[in-house]
């Protein structure tokens, strides 16, 4: 951060203007889709449909609804609402066109045809009738267009490429070849089975994901979001590192329930940026920290973004297991951010910033303590033995109930209906992506592409696990440059994870590895939505902001390699390593924490004072050595860090003594 970069704006200049906020909100729309805002009877109709969708899924959470019913009904709601609310092109926004109505009606017709036919249509998926093929092809095309309208043409293009692969298999070279399928065979598999579009991804979307978005909407409309932000400001303000600490804590409290990186970045940035400027952060550095905090929303319990629910379903494990596996990596990530913030203060001599809050931490906690109940309710119900679906349902009920402990935050009928509406509205983009990604899962299952791709990757890597892990990380990263986190994870989970598993990596470690590198898409150009949104708020350069975000997040992203390169590395996922013990797990977690701190110091090039080039590289190498779970590397790391600390300590004392 240069001196020029640290120059604050004039006191009379509005730091976060309406124009900047509007620009930042455009990045949220890019991530979640641009929704039409209707007036009058159109608004009332779409509101009723959104509320009906939420009520249906809340009902399905406590009543047994067959998979052949809940999944098609879920996708039917999604198609209907996407075509009503998401325009075919930006210039048609806030206008309902005749083709939108035709597509919405046809989408409902495809679902009605499926449900009306009963079990017969599921049984004849191998030999579908002409009418089955018509509705099946129409359904697949409608799902593709719904995906394009919500997340853009790139994801739709990727999915279309997988469809083409299914048809041209016999003409492909070498290991890529397969028998090939005709239109009737593919439409029957994708439309008339629970292995195609109505498979794993829609199963998760129709149960956990939508219930969590409803829960998040209840939290937001009950005032929990505002409380978490105010609490962070009151708890962290007034210290030298108060501005940075506030951003980090607020990103965890706000992002944990929402799971949205871009929305968390914009929400915190619109309030916290002026405070960051007063602390001495420049536009790009402030934007980088805001984006890094927003990124934490996707990897933080209890939600971890939509991909976490898919991990549980792919691995056939409980959602609580996924939360537990994410615990230590989340701690390491936020430890890295906190260390970076503290080093910023030491490096640039940042002054303490007085944060004006109407109430103290104690006053806020005494009045709004019940919001913490809402936040941890899911974990309480999971630990109590409830299923994930039942846990989020009763956590939503608990949020509704405790909101009445404060009159201002009570979910009275009008506010309750708004929360139900927003709960479904916020799931449409992810649900459309999940439905479209079901095409990829179906094609991979039908053609055996996952095993073929794994064989190719392993062959290129010469059977080397480190090289295979590196190639896999690069594949996930490249895919993530073009598609959102959820789609990136789904694509790579079915085509890349088998390569790691085939080389002996536990399946849970392979999927967590892919999940964390899929998350990198949030801070990687050209689709680095979180840094670009932060830059829109700060007025900084988007690409310089992205590089600052990388600086803050980089130390934590070496951790996933440890899951896969050494059997003891699964200790970071709170899994006892083979022939290991929980004492070994605790030691691995401890050395990883020290290693992350050392890496942060190396990246910042500051410890007790500025690091020389040699000291910087010693800290980086020792940090990596400590993260790697082996006794010899731990010894090297601890000795090296101790040596640099001693050198800096006695060197600083010598400078002070000479000066006196």
Secondary structure, 3 states (H helix, E strand, C coil): CCCCCCCCCCCCCCCCCHHHHHHHHHHHHHHHCCCCCCCHHHHHHHHHHHHHHHHHHHHHHHCCCCHHHHHHHHHHHHHHHHHHHCCCCHHHCCCCCHHHHHHHHHHHHHHHHHHHCCHHHHHCCCCCCHHHHHHHHHHHHHHHHHHHHHHCHHHHHHHHHHHHHHHCHHHCCHHHCCCCCCHHHHHHHHHCCCCCCCCHHHHHHHHHHHHHHHHHHHHHHCCHHHHHHHHHHHHHCCCCCHHHHHHHHHHHHHHHHHCCHHHHHHHHHHHHHHHHHHHCCCHHHHHHHHHHHHHHHHHCCCCCCHHHHHHHHHHCCCHHHHHHHHHHHHHHHHHHHHHHHHHHHHHHCCCCCCCCCCCCHHHHHHHHCHHHHHHHHHHHHHHCCCCHHHHHHHHHHHHHHHHHHCHHHCCCHHHHHHHHHHHHHCCHHHHHHHHHHHHHHHHHHHHCHHHHHHHHHHHHCCCCHHHHHHHHHHHHHHHHHHCCHHHHHHHHHHHCHHHHHHCCCCHHHHHHHHHHHHHHHHHCCCCCHHHHHHHHHHCCCHHHHHHHHHHHHHHHHHHHHHHHHCHHHHHHHCCCCCCCCHHHHHHHHHHHHHHHHHHHHHHHCECCCECCHHHHHHHHHHHHHHHCCCHHHHHHHHHHHHHHHHHHHHHHHHHHHHHC
